[in-house]
Amino acid sequence: MVLALDLGTTAIKSAVVSARGELLVWAMEEQPLIFTPDGGVEQDPRVWWNTLTRAVHRLWSDAPELRDAVQA
């Protein structure tokens, strides 16, 4: 099993995928954007990390039996 992470702009997605490429479980957590006065867009790295860990924890909540099977 592989733990896959997609660090998108507005959401972080996590999934467990089998060695044959089968999607076994996935979770998504929205990632907030910070719009600056000059028209820029940023993200807070601390919020980013917290969002990532919530997405992974949700996987383990949804499919705890897969947690020990992840090898990569």
N, C-alpha and C positions, 0 to 999 in steps of 0.2 A: 504494500500500500504506500501511496505517496500523499503527503500533505501539500496541496497546491494553494498558492496565495496570489490573488490578483489585486494589486495596489492601484486601483483606479482613482480618478480625480474626485468623484463625488461619492464613491463607495469602495469598501474593501470587501472582497469576496474570498472565502476560504472553502476548500473542498478536500475530500478524500477520494482518491482515484486508485483503482486497482492497477496491477501491472499490465493488464490487457487494455487499459484506457477507459474502463467503465466508471462513470460517475456514481459513487456510492452515497454520498451525502454532501450537501453544501449549505453555506450560510452567508448572509450579507449584512453588513453594518454600514449605514450611511456615514460619510466623512464630511464634516462641515467645511465650507470655504470661508476665507476672510477676504472681503473686498476692501481694498485700500482706497483712500481718497483720490489717488492719482490714476485710478483705473486698473491697478494691478490686482492679482489674486494670489493669496498665500494660504498655507496650512500650518497649523501649530504642530511641531513634531511630537510634543507630549500627547496631544489629542490623537494624532495619527497612531502612536504606539498603543494607546488605550483602545482605540477602535479596532486595531489589528488583534489585540488580545481578546476583546469581546467576541469577535468573529470566530476565533479558534475555540474559545470556551463554549460558544454555542454549538459548534460541531460535536464536542465531547458530550454536551448535554443531550443532543439529538441522537447520537450513536456512540454511547460510551464503550461498546464492545470493540470499536475500531481503533480506539486510542493506542493500545499496545501493539496493534498490527502495523502501524505506520513505520516504515523503514527509511524513508527519505523525505 
